[in-house]
Amino acid sequence: MGGVPSTPRFNGGSRPKDSAEYLIGAFIGEKSFPLASDYWQKLLELPLNLHWSSDRVHQACLLFAQNNCYTRHLAKILIHLSWCLQECVSTSDASSSAYVKALNAVYVSSVFLKHLIENAKTDNFEDIYMSLNESEEIPSNVPKEQSIEHLVVNSVLNFLGRVDVSSDTYLLHCELLNFMLVALSTQLLSGPSLGADDIHPFFDAAMAQPTSLVNLAIRKLLLSYITRPHFPLKASSYYIFSEGYQSGVLQRVGSVAANLVLLPLNFFASSSNEASRSPLADSSLNILLILVHYRKCLGVDHLKDKLDYSSPDSLPKEESFFENPYCKALENARDIEFDRDDVEGNAPSGPVVRLPFASLFDTLGMCLADETSVLLLYSLIHGNSDFLEYVLVRTDLDTLLMPLLETLYNAPRRTSNQIYMVLIILLILSQDSSFNASIHKLVLPSVPWYQERVLHQTSLGSLMVIILTRTVKYNLSKLRDVYLHTNCLATLANMAPHVHRLSGYASQRLVSLFDMLARKYNKLAEMKNDKMHVANGDESKEGDSLQEDMEAELHIYTDFLRIVLEILNAILTYSLPRNPEVVYAIMHRQEVFQPFKSHPRFNELLDNIFMVLDFFNSRMDAQKMEGEWSVEKVLQVIIVNCRSWRVDGLKMFTQLRFTYEQESHPEEFFIPYVWQLVLSRSGLNFSPSSIHLFPVDLPLQGNVDEDAEKPQKGDMKGNGLKIEVPV
């Protein structure tokens, strides 16, 4: 076969030894070229404008995999990539040959590395051969104590962190992010819970980088997300690079780049409605989320083949996890405009990431229609107390809340995990009393996306009540997900003591929520009674099991009804004079509470509600009215008599306070979720048969449907909610 592969050629005849065809053929062939060979300079400096079909690229990858075990050309081109990037960082001339060589190196590396990872036959990825042969003479500028993957990851992060994005450097930034995505895709081949012995070469290298470099990389990834730089390309062009680069870099090769290299063609040649999207911003966010949510167990060996990842009970209980430096960097990020540590004298140990929180806040508000941005917002407000505090003191909370509420409004067209993340964000925010007060002071002129009725001059707090109760109604009819119910009710319960001038429509929806759950409860109670009659003659275990399931579901809805009654009680106890519309809604639908008046779980709570009803009903009866009562007249009587209302007669209940807390194994949800999002957006076409991180038969992107009610691996069922009741 020789040094040049016998792959099909488009034209006959011999190939010059300085042609792109020959150089790529030599790269995938049997002959090993030493690191110091001038072959590498020729390969990386020559315009590699090949036009190969995807089949031919696949043949080349197969041949490369066969020969790389002794040529070690992947390791060698990665070393050259590292050298080129080091030169790029040290020079200010973006048109230098180092940039051209770096582009060629990262492009070729991505194609063949992806194939090797996707078809890896061992868990430790030995067949990638990320080392040089012992007989290879190692140059002095290759650190012997450092692995090649550590060297290249260090160089990539150093370039991304130190070199500013410009029209000249934009493409190299994009290509390096795509390379990182390929390199980190080893995670797709394993489960989300990694033990100390699990090996992911590029992940391990990334986690071993110095803190200063990690901070630099996190800052630049977030700045790219914030600034959303664009690179002008002709929409009709399929070339990767601008015309100014055509003399020295790879060009797009038909559909090959879309299949085997990760350049996001869907963004470059996008339709006009996606023109505002930034491929660099999206790629930066993808890498950020993958790195931040990486988690590896150091304490207990994981027996992967014996664990059921969908069952938390099967997981070892006492484990220690290494401290993810990227997660720590994100959690410790500070606002560049205000240094609280200088004021309070509590400076953190070591340097921290400085970010413009104002710009980050505005960018998130603009991008929250996208699931990855929702996940970033969650990661920030859950992990970074400074950013959470910044959000809570903003007077324009509608910037974030409106797109989140719109997502809930469009739940049928969103994934269940996206709905969960939005609800958890709202729950975290509702844990703060100032937030609950602020949202009722912020009045929205209109809500254009709400179609059921026109909402004019509605407070943000009222809109939250409307959307949360609507979400419960949707869940009752479609998903029947207990966790979703609980999150909605928990947020409403946190808001309740601070409700101020709730709108008439929101008040009606709140009372209707009790009615909806009551009807569900009554239906379950009837079914239970029917089953009990049938079960009297059925001694089977199946009958017992069915009875237990019915009992458990009835108990759940009993709890839900009690929470709604607690919500109404909190409003009546702490803010009745400021909420005449709530009083009106309860009076208007008072019959829905009557059947539960003697229920042992509800009677005390309902005693308070009926005390309020008795007070206002008696005031209504005392009014001498000519003609029929109108809504306006009833409301006027309620408003007048609110002034004489005294809370003394009500029984005071301890306020429910719901808080969110991640469970001990968040990676079970977040790692598969992040990769599903990344695969659906990045253009990485990974073979489904190679993916073990999540079930391959699940759609990467799509609508919530009836299947969503079934427990799915990676779904957030029951993740992290707890009730905190002060003594």
N, C-alpha and C positions, 0 to 999 in steps of 0.2 A: 504493500500500500504506500510505503514511503512517508515522507514528511508532509505531503499534501494529500488531503483526503480525496477519495474518489466519489465526491458528491456530484450530483447532476449539475451541469453547467448550461447556461442559456445559449451560449455560442461556442462553437468548436474552436480548435486552435490552442496553442500554448498560452500560458498566462505569464506576463512579466513579473519578476520577483518583487517589484515595488508597487504592484497593483493591489487594490483593496481585496479583490477576490483571492489572490495568492496569500496575502497577509492573514486574512481570517481563516483561510484553509490551513495555514501553518499553525495558527493558534489552536485549532481543534484537532490537529493531526498528532502523529506519534512522536515526532521529534521534539525533544525538550530543549528550549532555548534558555540559557543561563540568564540570571537577573541582569548581568552587566552587558549582555549582547545588544548590539545596535538594532537588532530586530524590533525590540520594544519601542524604540524611538520612531522607527518607520511605521509601526502599527498605529501608534497613538498620534502621530503628526499628519498622516495622510488622510485626505477626505474619504471617509468610508460611506460613500453614497451608493450603497448596494440596494438592488431592488429584488429581494428574494421573496418568494411566496412563503406562507406560513408553514407549508409542508416541508419546504427545504430548510427552513430555520429549525424545525423539529428534528430533521435528520442530522443537522449540524450539532444540535444539543445532545443527541444520542451518541454521536461519535466523540464529542468532547467528554461526556461522562465516562466513556470507555477508556479514553487515553489520559484523562486528568490525574488518574491515580499514580502515574509515574512521571508525567510531564510537570505536574503541579503548576500549570499555567494560571489557574484561578488565583492561587496564593500569590503568584508573581505579579499578575496584573493589579491585584489589590495593593501590593506593596508600591507599585508604580503610581497607583492612584493616590496613595498616601503621600508620596513624595511630591506629586504634582500639586496637591492641595496645600501642602506646607509651603511650596513656592508661591502659590496664589495668595496665601495669607501675608507673606513677606513682601509681595510686590503690590504696588498700587495701580499697575497697568493691567486692566481687565482684558485688553486685547492681546496679551502676551501669549506665547506658545503654550505656557503652563495651563492656561484656561482651556485651550483647544484640546490638549492632551488629557486633561482631567475630564472633560466632557466625553471624549471617546472612551476613556478607561471606565468611567462609571456606567456608560451605556452598555458596553460589551459585558461588563461584570454583571449587570442586572439581568441580562438575558440568560446567561449560563448559570448564574447562582440560583435563579428562580427554578430552573429545571432540576438542578441537583437537590434543592430543598424539597421540591414537590415530589420527587421520586426517591427520597432517602429511604434506605432499607434498614437503618439502625436508629435507635432512640438517641444515641449520642452524636449522630451526624458525622461519623468518622469518614463516610464515603464522600464528604465534601473536600477532604484533604486540605485542611487549612494550615499546612505546615510545609516546609521545604524538605527535600530529601537530605539525608545526612551527608551525602557526597557533594551537595551544593555549597559553593563558596558564598558565605554570607557577608555582604558588604558591611563596613564599619558603621554606616548610618542606619542599620537595622538593629534595634536593641535586642540582644539575645534573651533577656529575661522577660521580654514582652511578647505575647502571642500576636499573630498577624491580625486576628479579628480585633484585638485591643488597639493595635496600631491604627487600623483603618477607621474604626469607630471614633477614636480620639481625633484623627485628622478631619473626619467629616463634621463632628460636632464643633471642633475648633473653627473650621471654615464657616459653618452656619452661624456660630456665635459671634465671630469677629468681623466678618466681611459684610458690609451693608448691602442690602438689596438695591440694585440699580438696573437700568435697562441693559447694561453690559453683563451683569452677574446673575440676572434673574433666572436664566435657563439652567445654569449650573446649580443654583439653589434648588430649583424644581427637581432636577435629576438626582441630586444627593438625597432629597427627601424620599423620592421614589426608591432609590437604592436601599435606604434604611427600612422602608416598608417591606421590601423583598427580604432583607437580611433578618428582620424580626418575624417574618412569617413562619419560622420554625414552630411558633406557638400553635399554629393551626393544626399541627400534627399530633398534639397531645391534649390531655385534659386540662382544665383550668387550675387545678390544685397541684402545685409542683413541690416535690420533696427536695431535700438537700442534695440528693444524687442525680436529680434531673438536670440535663445539660441543654442549654440553648446558647450556642457560642456567642452570638452577637448581643443577646440580652445580657449574658453574664459580663461581657466586655463593657457594655453600656453602664451597667450598675457599678462597675469598678472604677469608673472615671472619677477624677478629683472633684471635690465639691465646687470649686471655683468654675470649672468647665461646665458642670451640670447647671449651675445657676445661670451661666452665660447662655447656654442652649435654651433653657426654659424661658428666659427673658426674650430671646430673639424669636422663638416660636410664637410666643404670645404677641409680640409686637407685629409679627407678620400677619397674625390673625386680626389684630386691631387695625393696622394700616391697609390691609387688603390690596397689596400692590398688583397692578395689571401689566401685562406685556402685550403690546399691540401686534396682532397677527391678522393677515387677510383671512376672512372666513372661508374663502374658497380654497385656501392652501392646505395641503396635507403635510407640509414640511414641518418638522419639529422646530427648526431654527429659522431665525430671520435671515433675510437675504445677505445681511452683512456677515453672517457666519458661514455661508455656504462654501467658502474656500477651505475650511479646515475641520469640519465636524460631521457627525453622522446626520443623515436625513431620514425622515419617516419612510418606512418601507411598507407601504400599503397597509394591510390589516395586521401586519406582524407586531407593530408597536402596540396596537390595542390589545393583542392577545398575550404577548410575551414580555413587553416592557410596559412600565406603569404610567407613561405619560398620559394625562387625562384628555384624550381626544374629545370627549364629550364636553369639555369646557372650552378647549381651543377652537373647535369648529361648532360652537354652540348656536342655538337659536337666539333670537334677539331677546326673548324674555329671560334668558339666563346670562345676559351680557354683563350684569353687575357682579357675577361670581368671580372669585379670584382663585385659580388653581393653587397658587402658592399658599394662600391663607387656608384653604381646605386641607392641603397636604400637611401643613404645619400643625393644624389641629389634630389630624389623624395620628401623627407621630406623637404629639403631646399626650393624647389620651392613652395610647398604647403603652407608653413609658410610665405614665403616672399610675396606671392601674395594674401594673405588673406586681406580682406577689409570689413569694417563694418561702415555703416552710423550712425551717432549720432544725426544728425540735424532734419530730416524730417521722420515721420513715413511712411514706405513703405506699400502700400496696394498691397500685392503680387498678390492677385487674380484679381486685376484690371489693372495691368501693363502688357504691352507687352514688354518683355525684348529685343525683336529684333528691337524695334523702339526707338531710342534715344530721339525722341520728346515726348515720353510718360513718360519720367523720370522727377522727380522733379529737378528744376534747381538750387536751392540754398540748398546745403547740406554741412555738415561738417563730415569729417571722422576721426576716431581715428588714432593716429600715430602708425603704425605697428612697434613694436620694432625690429622685425627680418629684415624687409625691411630697417629700419634705420641703423641697424648694418652692413648690406651688403653695403649700400650706403656710410658709413663712414669708411669702411675697408681701411687700409693703407699698403703700401709695407714695409715688414719687413727689407728690405735692404736699404731703404732710407726714412728718416723722413723729409718730406718737411716742416712740421709744426715747427720743430726745427729751420730750416733755415729761414723761413719767420716770425716766431714768432706768428703764428696763430693757436696755439694748440686748438683742439676741446674741448668742455666741457665734462669731464669724459673720462674714458678709451675707446679705440677703438680696433677693431679687427686688429691684425697684421698678414699679410699673405705674403708668398713668391710669389710676382707677376710674377716673371720669370717662376717659376714652374707652376703656374696657367695658364699662357699664353701658355706654351708648352703643357700642358695637354689638354687645349681647342682645340689647333690645331690638336691634335691626335684624339680627340673624336667628332669633329663637324659633322661627318656623322650621329650622333644620334641627334634626335630632341630636347631631353632634354638639351643637351649641347649647342645647338643653343639658346635655351631660356635662359640658364644661361648667355651666352655671351651677349645677349640683355640686360638682367637685370643689368649686370655689366656696360656695356658701356653707357647705358641710365641713370642709377642711380648714378654711382660712377665716379665722375669727375677725381679722381686720377688714377683709372684704365684706363679710356679712354685716359688720358694724357700719361700713360705708354705705351699703345698700339701704340699711334701715333708716339712716338719717337723710336720705335723698327725699326731696319733696315731690319729685316726679316719678313715684313708684309705678305709675301707669306705663312707663317706658318698658319695664320688664313684665308687669302683670298682664297687660292687654294681650300680647302675643301668647302668653301661657294660657290665659283663659280662652282665647280663640282656639288654641289646640284642643282644650277640653270640649269646647263647643263642637268641634269637628271630629269628635272621638271615633265615629264610624270609619273615618278615612285615615286614622292614625294607628300605629302599632300599640299593642297593650303595654309594652315596656316604656314607650314614650309617655303614655298616659300615667303610668306609675311614677316616672321621674318627675313629671310636672306636679303631681299631687304631693310628692315628698318635698319638693321645693316650697310649695305653698304651706305645707305643714311646718317646715323649719322656720319660715318667716313668721307664721302665726304664733310661734312660741314667744315672740316679743310683744309686750303690751303696747309699746309705742307704735309698732307697725299696725296693730289692730285699731288703735285710735286714729292713726293717720289716714288709713284707707277710707274712713267714713267722712273725712274732711275734704277729700279730693273729689270734686264733682266733674263728671264727664259730660261734655255737651251732647254727644251722641255715641252710639255703638253700632257702626254701619254693618258689621258682620252678623249681628243678632237679627234673625229673620222672623221669629215668632210674633214679635210686636215691636213697635217703635219705642226706643228707650231714650228719652230726652232728660238731660240734667239729672242723671242717675249717679249716685256716689259709687266710687270704686268698690267700697265695702258691700253695697247692695248688689252690684254686679257679681261679686264673688259668691254671695249667697245664692243668687239665681243660677249661676253656672254649676256650683257644687251640688245643689239639689237636683238640677237637670242631669248631672252626671250619674247620680244615684239612680234616678229614674231610668236612664239608658242602661245602666248596669243591671237593674232588676229585670229588664225585658230581654237583654241580649247576652251579657257576659256571665251574670250570676257569680261574681267574684267577691268573696267575703273581704279580701284584703283591700279591694278598691272601695267598698262601702266604708270600711273602718277608717281609711285615710280621709275620705270626704267628711265623715262625721267628726273625726278628730279635729280637723281644721275648723269646722263650724263651732265646735265646742270651745276651742281656744279663743275664737273671735267673740263668742256670745257676751261675756261680761262687759265688752267695750263697744257694743253695737250702739250707733247714734243715728237717729232719724232714718231708720231702715225704710226703704220705699214701700209703697203699697203692694207692688207686684212681688218684690222680694219677700215681704211678710206672708203673702198668700202662698208663695212657693214653699216657705218653711212649714206652714201648717199642712199644706198638701203633702209634704214629705212624710209627716206623721201618718197621714191617711194612707199613703202608698204602702208604707211598711206595715201598717195595721192590717191592711187587706191581705198582704203576703202572710202575715202572722196567722190571721184567721183561716186562710186557706191551708196552711201547714197544720194547724190545730185540727181542722176537719179531717185532713188526710190521716193524721195520727190516730184519731178516734176510729176511723174506718179500718185502718190496719190492725188496731187493737182487737176489733171484733173478729177480723179474719184470723188473727194470730191465736185467738183462743183455742182454735182447733188445729193449730200448726205448731208442733213441738220442734221443728227443725232449727238448725243453727242459722240458716238463711233468714228465717223469720225473725230470729233474735237480732241478727245483724241489721236488718232493715229497720227494726224498731229503734235500735240504738242510733242509727243514722238520722232518722226522723226526729228523735229526741234532741240530738246534737244541733240540728239545723233550727229547730224551734227555740232552743236556748240562745242561739246566736241572734235570732231576730228579736227575742225578748231583750237582749242587751242593746240592740240597735234602737228599739223603741224607747228604752230607758234613757239612752244618750240624747235622743231628740227631745224628750221631756226635760232633761237636764238643761239643754240648750235654751228651751223656752223659759224655764225657771230662772236661768241666769239673766236673761234679758229682763224679765219681769221684776226680779229682785234688785238688780243693780242699775237698771236704766229705763224703767217703765215710763216715767214722765217724758223721756226723750224719744219714745217710740210708740206714739198713738196708733200708727198703722199696724203694729204687731197686735195691740189690744183689739183693734177692729177685726183683724184676720181671725183671731181666736174666737171672738164673739160670733163672727159670721159662720164659722164652721164648728161651733161648740159641740154639735152632736157627735163628731168623730171621737171625742174624748170620753163620752158617756159610758160606752161598753167596758172600758178598762178601769172604771172608778174603784171597783172593789178588788182589782188584781193586786195580789200581795207585793209584787215587785214595783208597782206603779202608784199605789194609793196615796203615799205621802206626797209624791211629786204632783199628783193630780189634785190633791187637797189645796195646794197653793194656787193652781190654775183656776179651780172652781171658786176660790175665795176672790180672785180678781174678777171672775165672771159675775159673781153675786154682787160685788160692789158696783160694777158698771151697769149691770142689768137693772139694779134697783134705781140708779140715777136716771136711766132711760125711762123707767116706768114712772118716775116722778115728774117727768117732763110732760107738759100739756101741749100736745101737737095737733095742729089742724092738717088733715090730709095724711098721706103716707110718708114714711121715713125715707129720705134719700141718703145716699152714701155720704154726701157732704154734711148733711144735718147730723148723722150719727157720729161722724168724725169730730164735728164741732163740739158735741156733748162730751165725747171722750177727752178732747183736748182741754176743755174747761175743767172737767173733773179730775184730770191728771194732777192739777195743782193741789187738790185736797187729798190725794192718795197718800196713804202712809204705809210703809213697808213693814211696820212693827208686827202685824199679825201673821206674816208669812214665816214659815219654818225655813231657817237658813241651812243650806246644804253646802258641804265642802266643794269648792270648785274643782271640777275635773281639769287636769292639765295633761295634755298629750304631748309627748316628746318623741322625736325620731332618733334612733340609735342604730348604727350599722351592726349587723350580726358578726360573729367571729370569723365567718368565711365569706366576706363580700366578693372575693374573686369568683365564687361560684356563679354569681350573676354578672359581674362587671366585665370580666375578661371575654367571655363569649359574646356579650352584648356589644362591646367595643369593636370586636373583629367583625361581627355581622354588619355593623354600621360602616366600617371601613371598606369591607368588600363590596358593599352596595354602592359606594360612592367613588372609590379610587380608580377603578378600571382594572384592578388586579384580577385576572381570570384564573383562579386557582382551581385545580381539579377537585370536584366534589368527593371523589373516592379517596383523596388524600386527607380530607378534613376530618379530624376526630374531636375537635374542640366543641362542636355543637352538632346536632343532628342535621345531616345534609339535606333531608327532605323538607326542612323548614324553609320558607321563602326568606330571602335576605331583606326583602323590602315588600311591603304590601299592607293591605287593610286589615284591621281587626275584624274577625269573623266569628262564626259559631265555634270554631275550633279553639278559640282563645280561652274558653272556659275550662279546657282540659289542661292539667298541669303539664308544663313544657320545661325541658331542661334549659336552665338559664333564666327562666322567668322569675320575677321578683316576689313570688308568693310568700307573704309573711315576713318580709325582710325588715327587721329592725324597729317595729313599732312597739312602744310600751306606754303604759299609763302611769303618770306620777301624781299621786294624791297627797297634798301636804297634810301632816298630822295636826 
